[in-house]
């Protein structure tokens, strides 16, 4: 209802929009309105203006690459604020309107583009460049050989994960967001990296075990699993037993996996803002289950990088920005020293 009211307000005030952007403008506007409202709702639930402002900054970049003017985004946000106040009333609409106003205030200073993640100063930068170009050409066999040769040549596997796989995945996301590659290319590159990671498992599972166990999972609805898979592999390399559940896991399945595997730690991945509430739901269910008493819970993913303290707000024991940080924190929380 809010999305439809928002689009109707926009076109009634600015009928030139339809002429400016083509015959499917209303349909696209309705989809954009739904996205804005979904992210705004989750930012409000997390009590974080920063999350909504970051979403708007990303939307500005994506829209700019599709030749949508920044002034039109500002107009859309103004319509969003006014629609919220009209349809929800002052008491319910005012808090949401404040978040929109915060984004509007920052909009002029938001960038129109995103810098590359392939910084030349980073370790393994030449390999990361070669790996990415192979994937973009559709040559996953070449990309795989590059990585296997590097590992056989003595480059530590963790360095490959952090400075090739992770960096390249960030860059692929940037290329998609800035309309330089298609969603099909983005999916291909991600699937190819997952396949190449599986080819490295003889190296991942080669070390001695320390007796500790972690269950690693995405929340229900979360389909971006490569980050949590990297976390699970890092724990295996450090001697932990990792039980990797993958994407889109229901709450009941996560709780049962913790019980069945006598886990010491649960690692939860949520890469987009509107999955933070799903992570909180998992945490509440684990805390409510007596058989899970004492299990430490770590979270990770983009929203937690943006909003300091978000992990604690939803009841987690801590947050890590990458896989190595997750291991350090897990060892601290469980009283273990790295092997």
N, C-alpha and C positions, 0 to 999 in steps of 0.2 A: 504494500500500500504506500509506504513512504517513497519507494523508488519511483512508482508511477506518478505520485504527486510531485516529486522532484523534477521529473522529466517534463511533465505538463507545465510546471512553473517556468522552466527554462525556455521552452518553445513559445510560450505565450508572451514572455518578455523579450525574446530574441528570435523571432521567426526566421531571420536570415541564416540561422544555423543550418537549416535543412538545405538551403541553396549552396551554402559554403562547403559542406562535407558530403553531400550526395544522398541518394534515395534511402540508404540503410541507416541514416543518422539516428533516427528515433530508436531503432533496435539496439544500436551500439551504445547510445546514451543510456538506455535502460540497463544494459549490462554493466556499464561503468558505474551507474548509480548504485546498483546492487553491491558491487565491489567496495565502493566507498563506504556504504553503510555497514557492510560486514566487518571491515577493518576498524571502523569507528567503534562499533559495538564491542569488539574485542579489546581495543585500547581502553575503553571505559571500564570494562570488566577487570582489566589489569591495573587500573588507576594510573595510566601512563600516557600523558600528552606526547611524550617522545615517540612512542610507537606509531601514533597516527601521523605525526609530522614526518617521520621517516617514510611511511607509506606514501604520503603525498609527494615527497621528494622523488621517490622511485617512479611514481605515476607521471611526474613532470618530465622526467627523462624519457620514459617510454612514449609518452604522447608527443614530445618534441620530435622524436625520430619518425613519428607517423604524421608529421606536419600539422599537429594540433597546436594552436597558439597558447602561450602561457596565460594570456588574458582570458581565453576561453575557459581554461582550468580555474582561474580565479573566479570568473562568473559562475561556474558550476558550483564551486564551494560556497559562494555567497547564497546561491539558491538552496543549497543543502542546509545551511544554517537557518535560513528563513523558513524553510519547509519544516524543519525539526521544531522550531518554536511555534509554528502555526498548528501543526498536527499533534504535537505532544504536550503543548502547554508549557507555561513557564517553569513549573517545578521539575518536570521530567526532561523538557527540551533544553533548558538553560545549561546544564552541565555538558551536554553534547555540543551545544553551540559554542561553548568556551573552547573546546578542543578544536573545532573548525576555525574559530578566530585565531587560535594560536598558529595553526598551519598557514592561514592567510597572511599573518604577520611575517612569517618566515619565507613565504613563497618567493618574493623578489630576490632573495639571496641564495636560493636553491640552484644548484648547477643544472645546465641543460644536457650534460653528458657525464659519463662515469669514466674515471681513469682505468687503464688496464691493470690487471692483477699480475701481469707478467713483468715484474720489475727486473731490470737487468742486473741489479745488485744482489738478487736473491740467490741462494745456493741452488745449483742445478738448473739455472735459468736456460742455458742452451738446450738441455735435454727437454725441459718443459715446452719450449718453443717447438722443437721437432715433434714431440709427442702430440701437441695440439694440432699442428698442421697435418700430420698423418691422419688424425681422426676426422678433421674437416674435409679431407679428401676422400673419406670413406675407406681408408686403408688400416683397419684395425689390426691386421696381421703385421704390418710394418710397425705400428705403435707398440704392439706386444713384444716384437723382437728388440726394439729399442730398450724397453724396460728390462727384459731378461738379460740382455747383454750388459746393461749397467749393473744389475745385481751380481751377475757372474764376475764382473770386473771389480767387485769389492765395495760398491756403494751400499751403505746400510739400508735395509729395507724400510726402516722408519723414515729415512730421508726421502726415499722415493714416494712414500705415502704423503708426507707433508709438503714437499717442495715440487712434486710433479702432479700426483693425482689431485690433491686438495687445491692447489693453485690453479690447475687447468680447469677443474670443475667450477671454481669461482669465475674464471674467465669465460667459460662457456655460458654461464648464467648471465654475465654481462653482455655478451654478444647477442644472446636472445632478447634481453630486455631492451637493448638499443636497436633492435630490428635488423641486425646484421646476419643472423642465421635464423632458420625456421625452427618451429617446435619439433619437427621431425628430425632435424639435424641435432638439436639439443638432446632428444631422447636417444638417438643413435650413439652419440658420444658418451653419454652416461652408461648405456648398456654395454658398450665396448670396454669402458674402464672397469665395470663390474666383472666382465669376463676375464680381463687381464689380471685383475686382483685374484680371481679364483685360481689362475695358473701359478700364482706365487704361494699358494697354500703349503706346499712342501717346506718352504722357508719359514712360514708363519708358525707352523705347528712343530717345529724341530727342537724347541727348548724344553728344559725341565720344568715341572709344575711346582707351584708353591702351596697348593691346597685351597686357595681362595677361589670363589666363584662369583661371576657377574652375569646377570641377565640384561641384555641390551635390546631395546625395541623402539619402534616408532609408535605413536599413538594412533587411535582409530581415525581414519580419514587422511592420515599423513602418508604420502606415496614417495617422498624423497628419502630413500633409505641408504644412499651411499655413504653419508656421513656417519651414521650409527654403525654401519658395517665396518668402516675404518676403525672406529672406536673398539669394536669387538676384536678386530685383528690385533690392535695394539696391546690389548690386555692379554691375548694369547701369547704375543711375543714377550711379554713381561712375566710369563709363567702362570697367569690366571687361567682357570677354566671359564671360557665365555660361552654363553648360551644365547645365540643370536636369533631373535624372533622375526626380524624383517619388518615390512611395511604394514600399515593399516591393521594393527592388532587390537582386538576387543579387550576391554578391561578385565573381564573374567579370565581370559586366556593368559594375560600377563600375571595376574595374581597366582593362578595355578602353577605357572612355570616357576615362579619364585619358590613356592612351597615344594614342588617336586624336585627341584635342583638344590634345595637348601642354600639359597643364594645369600651372599654377604652384602651384595650391592646390586641396585637396579639402576641402569642408565637409560634415560628417556630422551629421544630426539624429537624436536618440534621445530621445523624450519620456517614456518610462516605464522603470522600473528594470530590468525583465527584458529590455530591448533593449541594455543596456550591453555585454553580452558579444558581441552581434552587431556592435556598433561596433568592439570590440577585434579581432574576427575580420577585419573589413575592413582595419583598420590594419595588422595583421600581414601580410595578403596584399599590400598596397601596398608595405610595407617590403621584402618578399621579392622583388619584381619589379624586376629591374635597369633596365627601361625607365622606371620611376617614380622613379628616384633623384633626390633633390633636391626632390621635391614636398612642400610643407608641408601639414600636416593639422590642421584646426580641427574641434572638436566643439561641439555645443550641445544644449540641452534641459534639462528639469526636473531629472534626477538630478545633472547637473553643477552646478546652482545649489545643491543641497543639500549636496554633498560636495566641499569644497575639495581640489584636488589629484587629483580622480578622472581628469581628462583626462590628466594626466601618467602616472598609474598604468596606463592602457590604451595608452600609447604615442603620444598625440597631441602636437602641438607647442604647442597652446594651446586655451583655451576662451573663448567670449564669451557674455554673457548676452542680448545682443540683436543685431540686424542691424548697427547702426552700430558697435557694439563689434567685430563680426567684421571689418568693413572696416578699422578702425584696426589691429587685430592683424595682419591679412593684409598690410597695407602695411608694418608693422614687420618681419615675418618675411621678406618678399621684398625689402626694401630700397627700396621705392617710397614716394614722398610722395603724399598725396592730390592729384588733379588740381585 
